[in-house]
């Protein structure tokens, strides 16, 4: 449970007090009530809340009375929503402290800047970067081909997200879509189908949980930005033409590298609060087209050819379409530790604090 030093009590005059109001002659501050709601949402037992607040000097009777009112009041659901909205607004309000800028044009270059420049302008600056042909500039680029991958791993059982077209928000409902099939059968779909029904995404953990992870030993990342590749630091995205990942943001910086095929990516900066206000977890309720109608100047579109890479700073919303059978690597293991915490769509019980 978070800090409680800001909590105070206030007196309430009650010349004609009922028995209930007399018990609450000392009432808790709004901050204390919000704190109680937050911790109830996290599943903290009422007795622990009483012990913590009384240990900080708040009257036990007032704390117990507040818990009783919250438990029995008809307005409690609306109160919980209001606390959640305030917490979300405070998180969005902290954004300028976390990023230097996020609304400028997306920079496009033919070679990645030196590490110190990249770190200052893009990592710390929270600015997207397109590097054309970046993968071919690696010390040892991946030499993957669909036919070779099928020959080597055809019999490997993999997990995919299947049935995506039956769900309005398939990425948010990922747990319901997990299905097993052979990698060979899946590659047949990748190279022949044109739809969004089946997709192998990072959360299917092909690199971590199957022998396909051997591929990570077959390329070498630029050492100025990345340590030697390891499982968990690089994820695997493989799907047919037509796959579509709806607007969302990641929990870490991501150098998204296109290996085979083409993708279109639309980027929206985290300062567009209309998206954050309606998000669930990492996933937006809006589409990039809806954002474009309101903020056309803040929507950026990039088409990635084989070998191109896009640095997507943490917190930037992005929507992605496969324009052909596609294999992409998302590299998230950088030399610098990430300390960015921005997820306005997280449920109330997952928030660290209200301040």
C-alpha positions in Angstrom: 0.0 0.0 0.0 1.3 3.5 -0.9 2.3 6.4 1.3 -0.3 8.1 3.4 1.5 11.2 4.7 -0.9 13.6 2.8 -4.0 12.3 4.6 -5.8 14.5 7.1 -9.1 14.5 8.9 -11.6 17.3 9.2 -14.3 18.0 11.7 -17.9 18.0 10.7 -20.4 19.9 12.9 -23.5 17.9 13.6 -26.0 19.7 15.9 -28.7 17.2 15.1 -26.4 14.2 14.4 -27.8 10.7 13.9 -26.0 7.8 15.6 -24.2 7.1 12.3 -23.0 10.7 11.8 -21.9 10.9 15.5 -19.6 7.9 14.8 -18.2 9.9 11.9 -17.7 13.2 13.8 -14.2 13.0 12.5 -14.3 12.3 8.7 -11.5 11.3 6.4 -10.0 13.5 3.8 -10.8 13.0 0.1 -7.3 11.7 -0.4 -7.7 9.1 2.3 -11.1 8.0 0.8 -9.5 7.7 -2.6 -6.6 5.7 -1.1 -9.1 3.3 0.5 -10.9 2.8 -2.8 -7.6 2.1 -4.6 -6.6 -0.5 -2.1 -10.0 -2.2 -2.0 -9.7 -2.4 -5.8 -6.3 -4.1 -5.4 -7.9 -6.7 -3.0 -6.4 -5.4 0.2 -8.4 -6.7 3.2 -10.4 -4.0 5.1 -8.6 -5.0 8.4 -5.2 -4.2 6.7 -6.6 -0.8 5.6 -7.8 -0.1 9.1 -4.4 -1.1 10.6 -2.4 1.0 8.2 -4.5 4.2 8.5 -4.8 3.9 12.3 -1.1 3.3 12.5 -0.7 6.7 10.7 -2.8 8.4 13.3 -6.3 8.3 11.7 -9.2 7.5 14.0 -10.1 3.8 13.8 -13.8 4.6 14.1 -13.6 7.0 11.1 -11.8 4.5 9.0 -14.3 1.7 9.8 -17.2 4.1 9.1 -15.7 5.0 5.7 -15.3 1.4 4.8 -18.9 0.7 5.8 -20.2 3.6 3.8 -18.2 2.5 0.7 -19.5 -1.1 1.1 -23.2 -0.1 1.3 -23.5 3.1 -0.7 -25.4 3.0 -4.0 -23.0 5.7 -5.4 -19.8 3.6 -4.8 -19.6 2.3 -8.4 -19.7 5.9 -9.6 -17.1 6.9 -7.0 -14.7 4.1 -8.1 -15.0 5.3 -11.7 -14.2 8.8 -10.6 -11.2 7.7 -8.7 -10.0 5.7 -11.7 -10.5 8.7 -14.0 -8.6 11.0 -11.7 -5.7 8.4 -11.5 -5.7 8.1 -15.3 -5.7 11.9 -15.7 -2.8 12.3 -13.2 -0.8 9.6 -15.1 -1.4 11.4 -18.4 -0.5 14.7 -16.7 2.9 13.3 -15.8 3.7 12.6 -19.4 5.7 15.8 -20.0 8.0 14.8 -17.2 8.7 11.4 -18.8 9.3 12.4 -22.4 11.0 15.3 -24.0 8.9 15.6 -27.1 6.5 13.4 -29.0 4.7 15.4 -31.6 7.3 16.2 -34.2 7.7 14.6 -37.6 9.0 11.1 -37.8 12.7 11.2 -38.8 13.9 9.0 -41.7 17.5 8.2 -42.3 19.6 5.8 -44.4 22.0 5.0 -41.5 21.3 4.8 -37.8 22.9 7.7 -35.9 25.8 7.0 -33.5 24.8 5.5 -30.2 25.2 8.7 -28.2 23.1 10.7 -30.7 20.4 7.9 -30.9 20.2 7.8 -27.1 19.9 11.5 -26.7 17.6 12.3 -29.6 15.4 9.2 -29.8 15.7 7.1 -26.7 15.5 10.0 -24.2 13.8 12.3 -26.7 11.0 9.7 -27.2 11.1 10.4 -31.0 10.4 7.7 -33.6 13.1 6.9 -36.2 12.9 5.1 -39.5 16.2 3.6 -40.7 16.0 2.4 -44.3 18.0 -0.8 -44.9 19.0 -1.0 -41.3 18.9 -4.8 -41.1 21.5 -5.1 -43.9 23.8 -2.8 -41.8 24.0 -5.3 -38.9 27.3 -7.1 -38.4 25.5 -10.3 -39.3 22.0 -9.8 -40.8 19.4 -12.6 -40.7 19.2 -14.6 -43.9 15.8 -16.0 -43.4 13.6 -17.3 -46.3 10.1 -18.8 -46.0 11.1 -22.0 -47.8 14.2 -22.5 -45.7 12.2 -22.0 -42.5 9.7 -24.5 -43.6 12.4 -27.1 -44.4 14.1 -26.7 -41.0 11.1 -26.3 -38.6 8.1 -27.8 -40.4 7.3 -30.4 -37.7 7.8 -28.0 -34.7 4.5 -27.5 -32.8 3.9 -23.8 -32.3 1.2 -21.7 -30.7 -0.6 -19.1 -32.9 -3.5 -16.7 -32.4 -6.4 -18.2 -34.3 -9.9 -17.0 -34.8 -9.0 -13.3 -34.7 -11.7 -12.2 -37.1 -14.4 -13.4 -34.7 -13.3 -10.9 -32.1 -13.7 -7.2 -32.2 -10.5 -6.7 -30.2 -8.4 -9.8 -30.9 -5.2 -8.6 -29.3 -7.0 -7.7 -26.0 -8.7 -11.1 -26.1 -5.6 -13.0 -26.9 -6.1 -15.7 -24.2 -9.2 -17.0 -26.1 -7.4 -17.3 -29.4 -4.4 -19.5 -28.5 -4.2 -22.6 -30.7 -1.6 -25.2 -31.6 -0.5 -26.3 -35.1 2.7 -27.3 -36.9 5.0 -24.6 -38.1 4.9 -26.1 -41.6 1.1 -25.9 -41.8 1.2 -22.4 -40.5 3.8 -21.3 -43.1 1.5 -22.7 -45.8 -1.2 -20.4 -44.5 1.2 -17.5 -44.3 2.3 -17.8 -48.0 -1.2 -18.4 -49.4 -3.9 -16.8 -47.2 -5.0 -13.2 -47.3 -6.7 -12.4 -44.0 -6.3 -11.6 -40.3 -7.7 -14.8 -38.9 -4.4 -16.4 -37.9 -1.2 -14.7 -36.7 1.9 -15.7 -34.8 2.7 -12.8 -32.5 5.3 -12.0 -29.8 3.0 -13.3 -27.1 2.9 -16.8 -28.8 6.6 -17.0 -27.6 8.0 -18.9 -30.6 11.5 -17.8 -29.8 11.2 -18.6 -26.1 9.3 -21.9 -26.1 10.3 -23.8 -29.3 13.4 -24.7 -31.3 12.7 -21.9 -33.7 14.5 -19.8 -31.0 17.7 -21.2 -32.5 17.3 -18.5 -35.1 18.4 -15.9 -32.6 22.0 -17.3 -32.9 22.0 -16.7 -36.6 22.2 -12.9 -36.6 24.3 -10.3 -34.8 22.8 -6.9 -33.7 24.7 -3.6 -33.9 26.8 -3.7 -30.6 26.6 0.1 -30.1 22.8 -0.2 -29.3 22.3 -3.8 -28.3 24.0 -6.5 -26.2 24.3 -10.0 -27.8 20.8 -11.2 -28.6 19.1 -13.4 -26.0 15.7 -14.9 -25.8 13.2 -12.4 -24.5 15.1 -9.5 -26.0 13.9 -10.3 -29.5 10.4 -11.4 -30.5 9.0 -13.0 -33.6 6.0 -11.8 -35.7 5.0 -13.9 -38.7 1.8 -13.7 -40.6 0.0 -13.6 -44.0 -0.9 -10.6 -46.0 -3.9 -8.9 -44.3 -2.9 -9.3 -40.7 -3.8 -6.2 -38.6 -2.7 -5.2 -35.2 -5.1 -2.5 -33.9 -3.9 0.7 -32.2 -1.9 0.0 -29.1 1.3 1.0 -27.3 4.2 -1.1 -26.0 5.6 -1.2 -22.5 9.2 -0.7 -23.6 11.2 0.9 -26.4 11.1 -1.3 -29.6 13.2 -1.3 -32.7 10.8 -3.0 -35.1 12.8 -4.7 -37.9 11.1 -5.9 -41.1 12.8 -9.0 -42.4 10.5 -10.4 -45.1 7.6 -8.8 -46.7 6.1 -5.3 -46.2 4.2 -3.6 -43.4 2.4 -0.3 -43.0 2.6 1.3 -39.6 0.6 4.3 -38.4 2.0 6.2 -35.3 0.2 8.4 -32.8 2.1 10.2 -30.0 1.2 9.5 -26.4 0.2 13.1 -25.8 -3.1 12.5 -27.8 -5.2 12.1 -24.7 -8.4 11.1 -26.5 -6.7 7.7 -27.1 -5.4 7.3 -23.5 -8.7 8.3 -22.0 -10.4 5.3 -23.6 -7.7 2.7 -23.5 -7.8 -0.7 -21.8 -4.4 -1.8 -20.7 -2.1 -1.3 -23.7 -4.9 -1.3 -26.2 -6.8 1.7 -27.6 -10.5 1.8 -28.2 -9.9 4.2 -31.1 -8.5 3.5 -34.5 -5.8 5.6 -36.1 -8.4 6.8 -38.6 -10.5 8.2 -35.8 -7.5 10.0 -34.4 -6.6 11.3 -37.9 -10.1 13.0 -38.2 -9.4 14.9 -35.0 -5.6 15.4 -35.1 -4.5 14.9 -38.6 -1.2 16.7 -37.9 -0.3 14.2 -35.2 -0.8 11.0 -37.2 2.3 9.6 -39.0 2.4 6.8 -41.5 5.4 4.6 -42.5 5.7 1.8 -45.0 8.5 -0.7 -44.2 10.2 -2.6 -46.9 12.3 -5.7 -46.3 15.4 -4.6 -44.3 13.8 -1.4 -43.0 13.5 -0.7 -39.2 11.3 1.6 -37.2 12.2 2.7 -33.7 8.9 2.9 -31.8 9.4 4.8 -28.5 7.6 3.4 -25.5 4.2 4.9 -25.1 3.7 5.7 -28.8 0.4 4.3 -30.1 0.8 2.3 -33.3 -1.4 0.4 -35.7 0.1 -2.2 -38.1 -1.0 -3.9 -41.3 0.8 -6.6 -43.3 0.9 -5.7 -47.0 2.3 -9.1 -47.9 3.4 -12.3 -46.2 5.6 -10.9 -43.5 8.2 -11.8 -40.9 9.3 -9.1 -38.4 11.6 -9.0 -35.4 10.9 -6.7 -32.5 14.1 -5.9 -30.7 13.5 -4.6 -27.1 16.8 -5.5 -25.4 18.8 -2.3 -25.6 22.0 -1.4 -23.8 20.2 1.1 -21.7 17.7 0.1 -19.0 14.2 1.4 -19.5 12.4 3.2 -16.6 9.4 4.5 -18.4 6.1 3.7 -16.7 3.1 4.9 -18.8 -0.1 2.9 -19.1 -3.2 5.0 -18.6 -5.3 2.1 -19.7 -4.3 -0.1 -16.8 -7.2 -1.1 -14.4 -7.4 0.8 -11.1 -6.1 -2.1 -9.1 -2.8 -2.2 -11.0 -2.0 1.5 -10.4 1.0 2.3 -8.2 -0.5 5.3 -6.7 -3.0 8.1 -7.2 -0.4 10.9 -7.0 
